[in-house]
């Protein structure tokens, strides 16, 4: 069993004074996040019957949710679609056939420490195991992050592998969440990538603009724009309620800076498996200048089977979105298969 407790907490608590004021703000917000299921239940006024199952499930995969995200959850509503994404449930303990620890074949795609290469033309760096929120459906909730690089010099093999393959034109920063890195650390990685001339694009996969909007600072935007390769930021929102308040402002700041921003969602039972939820999400994203990119079929990771929506139910949802929305606002409904050469389009 592998999971990551945010390594940045120590920075947030002990070194914030050495950071810029904006960076110190998001570190403080991260340090103030909820990590205890009893506290989450108390703050939201949820039923006591949820306590013991939540404690057990949190031992399998720890709870972590920011105060910003918490503020968008309806109190006393056990069916809130945002709560469903973060509250540990006893059903996560159930063993379900077909669900495993590595549903998308990350282990077979590892080419060097921290480097995954699955698809032609692009490679992915697992930059950190840390996140600002623990999504209960996370496909990497069992990933062995402890085996990946931490110091900058430990990335040498990964960068050498990328440099030796001129067909690689895009590098994806992932994790965990790459925006959990300090600006200085992120800039160092970007500098190393920029030294590889055949890399033309830098893609950042992140949920922080959604769950920790304070992370989108002028300095971060500057790091991305000055990285060298053309930056593309792919965020992860699943429900229109996630786009409220400071999240919407964070996304707009990225867009106004001229950065291409796309969204990947996951189709989740009890969260967004309705035409109303998906329409609201897609329209909300487009109104902020963010293009809906993918709607993922759930990756079949152990502990998340209760989120699965059958593809036979997902296809009609996409068909109805096409009736209601302009083409650019309709995401592609896709699945990722271990060992596949690309994501398969379902609808």
N, C-alpha and C positions, 0 to 999 in steps of 0.2 A: 504494500500500500504506500503510495507516494502522494504527498500534497505539500504545498508551500505556504508557510505563514509569512506574511509580508516582511521581507528583510529590511524594508525602508523604515519600519517603525522606529528602529533605534536612531536613525537619522532624524526622524521627525521629533523625537523626544529630547535628543541630546545635542543635536548639531544645527538646529534651525537658525541659531544666531549667526552661523557662518554662511547662510544662504542669502540670496537676494530677498527682498521683502515679499515679492510675488511668490517665489518658490517656497519661502517659509510658510506662507498662507496655506498652500495646498498640503504641505507636510503636516501642519497643525491639524487640518481637517482630516487627514488620513489617520493621525494619532487618535482622533476623537471618534473614529468609527466604532460601531457596535460589533463586538466579537463574542457576545454571550447570548445564547438563545433565550434565557430567562429575561434578560434586559429587553430584548426585542419584543417579547410577548407582553411584558409590563408596559413598555412605552406605547404600544399600539392597543392596549386593552383587550388582548385576545384571551380566549378561554384557557383555563388552567389545564384542560385535558390535552392540550398540545405540548405541554412542558416536557414530559418524560420522553416521548418519541423524538422531540427536537434535540434533546440532550444526547440521545443515543446516536442519531443520525449525524450530529455535529462531531462525534468522535471519529466517524468515517471520513468526513470532509468538513473542515471547520466553517463556521458561520462568519461572514464578514460583510457588512453593509455600511455605506457612508451615511452621514446625517442628511446630506443633500438628497440622496435617493429615498431615504426614510420619509422625508417631508412630503414626498409625492404619493405615499401609500395611504389609503383610506384607513383611519383608525377603526378598530373593532370589526373589521370586515375580513373574515378568514378566506374569502374568495377573491380578494383584490388581486388583479393580474400582475402587479409588481411584487407584492408579497410572495406570490407563488414562486417567483424566480429566486428568492433568497432564504425562505424559511425551511429549515431542515424538517423532513417528515419521516415517520417510521417506515413508510413504504420503500424508502431508499435502501433498506436492509434486505429487501426481497431479491432473491437470485432469479433472473429471468433468462431463459435460453436465448442465445443470439446477441446478448449484450456482454461486452467485455471491457478490458482495461485500455485497449488500444484500438478503438473502432475505425480509425482512418489510416492505420498502418504507418504511424510515425517512426516506429523503431526500425522498420525495413528501409525507410527513406533517409536514414541518418548517414551522412557522407563524411562528417568530421564532427568533433565536439561542437555542439551548438548549431550545426548546419543540417537542414533537411532539404533534400532535392527530390521533388516528386514530378513536377511538370516542366516541359520543355521551355527554356528561355527565362526561367525565374527560379530562385532559391530562397529559402526562408531561414532566418536566424532566430533561434529561441533565446532571446536576449535576457530574460529573467523569468523566474517562477512566480514573481509577486504580482498581485492584482489589488485593486481597490475595492473589489466586491467579489464574492464567491457565488457565481451562478450555479444553481443546483444541477443544471443540465450540462455543465462544462465537459467538453469532450477530452480535455487534458487534466481532469481532476485526479487521474492516477499517474500522470507523467513523471518520470524520474528526474526532476529538475536538478537534484543534487549532483547529477553526473555532468552537468553542463558548465561552460566557462563562467567565471566570476570576474577575475582580473583581466584587464585589457590584453595582456600578453598571452593569455590562454586562448584568445581568438585567432592567433596566428595561423593555425592549421585551416580554420574555416576560410579566412581571407585568402590564403594561398590556393585553396581549392577553387574558390570563385575566380580568382585571377587566372588560373590555369585553363578555364573553360570560357572561350570567347563567345559561346552561344548564350551565356547568361547575361541578359540585358536588364534584368530587374531583380532587386533584392527586397525581400519582405522582412520587416522587423515585426516579430511576434513574441509570444511568451506563453503564459503570463501576459503581462501588458507592458510593452516597451516604454510607454510614457510614465511608468513607475520609476524609470531611471532618472537621475538628476540631469539637469540641462547639460552640465559639463560632461557627464558620462555619455549621454546621448550624442553630444557634439563630437566626442572622440570616435565613437563608432561611425558616425556619418563621415567624418574626415577620412577614416580608413577605407570606407566604401568608395568615396569620391576619388581615391587614388587609383582605383581600378577603372581604366578608361572605357571598357566596353559595357559597364553598368550605366544605363541611361535613366533609369527610374528607381526611385526609392519609395516603397509602399509601407505605410505604417498601419498595422491592425491594432485598434485600441477601443476600449470601452470607457476610458476615463472622461472624454468630453460629455458622456452621458451620465456617469455616476459620480464624478469628481470634477465638475466644470471648472473649478479654480485652477486646474492644471493647464488650461489654455491661456497662456500668458504671452505678452509681447516677446519675451525672450525665447519661448518655445517656438513661436511662429518664425522668429528670426533664424533659429537653428534649422528649421525645416526648409525655409526659403534659401538659406545659404549653404545647404548641404552639398550642392553640386548637381547630382542627379535630380530630375524633375520629381517633386514630392506629390504623392497621392495618399490621402488619409482615408482609411476605411473604418468607419465607426460601427457600433453594434447596438441598435435600439430595436426592441421587439413590440412595443406598444405605444400608442400616441401619448399616454400619460407620462411617459418617460421624457418627452420633449419639452416639458413645461419649464417656465422660469429660467433659472441660470443655465440650464442645459441648452435651451434655445439660443441664448446669447453666446454661449461658447461655440456652438456650431456656426452661428452667423459670423463670428470673428474669424474663424478659419476660412470661410467662404469669401468674406470681404477682402481677406489678404491675398486672394487669388489662388488658393490651394484647392485642387479638385478633391471633393469630399463625397464619398459613397457610403451607403449603408448596407450591411449584411444583417438580416434577421434570421431567427430560427423559428420554424412553425412549432408551436408549443400548445399542447392541450391545456385548456383552462386559462390561457394567457392571450393568445391572438388567433385562435382557430375559429374566427367568425369574419364574415365579410365586413361588418362594421368596424372591428378592430383594425383589420388590415387596410381598409380604405382610409381610416383616420390616420394610421401610421404613414402611409405613402403620401397622402396629401400634406400632412404635417411636415414631413421631410422636405418635400418639394418647395413648400412655402418658405423654408429656411435656406433653400439653395442646395440641398443635399439630394443626390439622386438615389432612389431605391435600386439596389444592385442585385442582390441575391435574397431569396427566401429559401433557407436551407431545410431540407428534411432532417429531422433529428439524427445526429450521430449516435449510434447505439452503444453508449457508454454505460457500464455498470453503475446502477444507482439512479438512472434517469428514465427508466422504462415508462413510468407513469406520465411522462410528458409526450409520448409518441402519438402522433396523428397519422392515421393510415393515408397512404398516397391517394387512395381512392376518394378520400375526403378532401385532400389538398388540391387536387386538380380542379374540382368545381369552384373552389375559392379563387383560384387564379383566373378561371374563365369569367367569373363575375367581376373581378377587378378590371379585366379588359373591357367589359361592357361599361363600367362606370368611370374609368380613368383614361387620360391620354397615354399613349404607348410608353412615353418616357417615364411615366410614374408607376409602371407595372414591373416589379422585380421578376427575374428569372427564377423559377422554382427548380432547385437543383438538389442532387445528392452527391456526397463524396464517398467513393468506394476505395477501400484499401487496395493499393497497387494499381489503381486506375491512372490513365494518362491525362485525364482532365475531369472536371466536374460534369456529371451527366445531367442534362436538362430533362426534367420530368414533365414540365409544362411551361 
